[in-house]
Structure formats: structure tokens, C-alpha cells
């Protein structure tokens, strides 16, 4: 199963970094270049394990996903439940940890794993998918890093309530 990963150090504590990663609506769109639209499904109003979301990506691709883990402030994991014909499976996880010797800073590590379909095309499709998803995850984590310095985003998570 191909895996792509991106990481950065941000100038906020772990709780704030996690809270920023879970923002929604206009605040999320301030920093996340992937999201055109995103909302909770089935009456959910906040992230939690088992909660489903609907996402429209910036190019119009649509996906439903489920939180498979939600452990503030250290990690969150999701898997696609409905989406692109291209991906047989798609999952993502974000981890946050304090940086030793640098109080008030956080190492953010984001990872996607995936398999492509149809099976006969998967070897080539997964090589292409790895390139495309690596660019995407790098772009997203750079946006996240900018969000961790954006006064509007920081004000929105003051108190660390996603």
C-alpha cells in the first residue's frame, strides 16, 4: 500500500495545532488549499471517532470519510467511505507532538495511504497517485503551517474548541 507523508514544525503548542487541524468552514478554507467545501454528516456537529464528513476538493472531487480515530491533541485518523473511482482505499492520519527543547512548538506529521483500482492498472496508477498525493499533502501542510501563524485562525481556536 503506497504511503505519502509530509511534516513541519509549527510555532504553536500541540493543543493549538490539533485544534487548527480540526477547524471547519471559512476558517478551514483560510489555511487548507484542499478544501472547497466540507461538513459533518448524519447530524454530527463536531469531530469524533465514527463521525462522517462530506468533502468537496478544490478541483470538485467529492468524498465521504469517517473518523477512525480521534485522540486530541495527539492524533486523528480518517478513511474514505465513498469517493473517487480511482481509489480503492484512501486513509489519512495526522499526528502532533511537542518538539523537544523548543517549548510552544509542535511537530505535525501528516500521512496518506491508498490503493488504486482497477487492479490491472494499480501498479502504474499508484505511482502516479503517490506523486499527486505527495504534492497535495505538501501543499496542505504548508497551508497548515501558515494557519498556525494566522491571527484569524488562532483567534478562532482560542480555547482549543474545534
C-alpha positions in Angstrom: 0.0 0.0 0.0 1.6 3.3 -1.0 2.2 5.9 1.7 3.0 9.6 1.4 4.0 11.8 4.3 4.7 15.4 5.0 5.9 17.1 8.2 6.6 20.5 9.6 7.3 22.3 12.8 4.8 25.0 13.8 5.2 27.8 16.4 2.2 26.7 18.5 1.6 24.2 21.3 0.2 20.8 20.5 -3.3 21.6 21.7 -3.5 24.6 19.4 -2.0 22.7 16.4 -4.6 19.9 16.8 -7.4 22.4 17.2 -6.3 24.2 14.0 -6.3 20.9 12.1 -9.9 20.4 13.1 -11.3 23.7 12.1 -14.2 23.9 9.7 -16.0 26.3 7.4 -14.4 29.6 6.4 -11.6 29.2 9.0 -10.6 25.9 7.5 -10.6 27.4 4.0 -8.2 30.1 5.1 -5.4 27.6 5.5 -6.4 24.4 3.8 -5.9 24.6 0.0 -7.5 21.1 -0.4 -11.0 22.0 0.8 -13.6 23.8 -1.3 -16.5 22.6 1.0 -16.6 20.3 4.0 -19.3 19.4 6.5 -20.4 16.8 9.0 -23.0 14.2 8.1 -25.8 12.4 9.9 -26.5 15.2 12.4 -22.9 15.3 13.7 -21.8 18.8 14.8 -18.2 18.1 15.9 -15.4 15.6 15.1 -15.3 12.3 16.9 -14.5 8.7 16.2 -17.2 7.3 14.0 -18.3 10.7 12.7 -18.7 11.0 8.9 -17.9 14.0 6.8 -18.5 15.1 3.2 -15.7 16.9 1.4 -15.5 18.6 -2.0 -11.9 19.0 -3.0 -10.7 22.2 -4.8 -11.0 20.6 -8.2 -14.5 19.3 -7.5 -13.7 15.7 -6.5 -16.2 14.5 -3.8 -15.6 12.2 -0.9 -17.3 10.9 2.2 -15.0 9.9 5.0 -15.2 8.6 8.6 -13.1 9.4 11.6 -11.5 6.1 12.6 -9.6 7.7 15.5 -9.9 11.0 17.3 -7.5 11.5 20.2 -6.9 15.2 21.0 -4.3 16.6 21.0 -2.1 13.9 19.6 -3.7 12.3 16.5 -6.6 11.9 14.2 -7.3 9.3 11.5 -9.8 9.1 8.7 -10.7 6.7 5.9 -12.7 7.3 2.7 -16.0 5.5 2.7 -17.3 6.8 -0.6 -15.3 8.6 -3.3 -13.3 8.5 -6.4 -13.4 5.5 -8.7 -9.6 5.9 -8.8 -9.0 4.9 -5.2 -10.0 1.5 -3.8 -8.9 2.7 -0.4 -7.7 6.0 1.0 -6.9 6.9 4.5 -5.1 9.7 6.3 -3.7 10.3 9.7 -2.3 13.4 11.4 0.0 13.3 14.4 1.1 16.1 16.6 3.9 16.1 19.2 5.8 18.7 21.2 9.3 19.4 19.9 11.9 18.6 22.5 13.9 21.6 23.6 11.6 24.0 21.9 8.6 24.9 24.2 5.5 26.0 22.4 6.4 24.3 19.1 4.8 21.2 17.6 5.9 18.6 15.0 3.0 17.9 12.7 3.2 14.7 10.7 0.5 14.0 8.1 0.3 10.7 6.2 -1.9 9.3 3.5 -2.1 5.6 2.5 -4.0 4.4 -0.5 -4.6 1.7 -3.1 -5.9 2.3 -6.6 -8.2 0.4 -8.9 -8.8 -1.4 -11.2 -6.2 -3.9 -10.1 -4.7 -4.3 -13.6 -3.9 -0.6 -13.6 -2.9 -0.3 -9.9 0.9 -0.5 -10.4 1.0 2.5 -12.7 -1.9 4.3 -11.0 -0.3 4.1 -7.6 3.0 5.5 -8.8 1.1 8.5 -10.3 -1.1 8.7 -7.3 1.9 8.9 -5.0 3.3 11.8 -7.0 -0.1 13.7 -7.0 -0.9 13.0 -3.3 2.7 13.9 -2.2 2.2 17.3 -3.9 -1.2 17.7 -2.3 -0.1 16.7 1.2 2.9 19.0 1.0 0.7 21.9 -0.2 -1.8 21.2 2.7 0.9 21.1 5.4 2.4 24.3 4.2 -1.1 25.8 4.4 -1.5 24.4 7.9 1.8 26.0 8.9 0.6 29.3 7.6 -2.7 28.8 9.5 -0.7 28.3 12.7 0.6 31.9 12.3 -2.6 33.5 11.0 -4.2 35.7 13.7 -7.7 35.0 12.4 -7.2 31.2 12.6 -5.5 31.5 16.0 -8.4 33.6 17.4 -10.9 31.0 16.1 -9.3 28.2 18.1 -8.6 30.3 21.2 -9.7 27.9 24.0 -9.0 24.9 21.7 -12.5 24.0 20.8 -12.6 22.6 17.3 
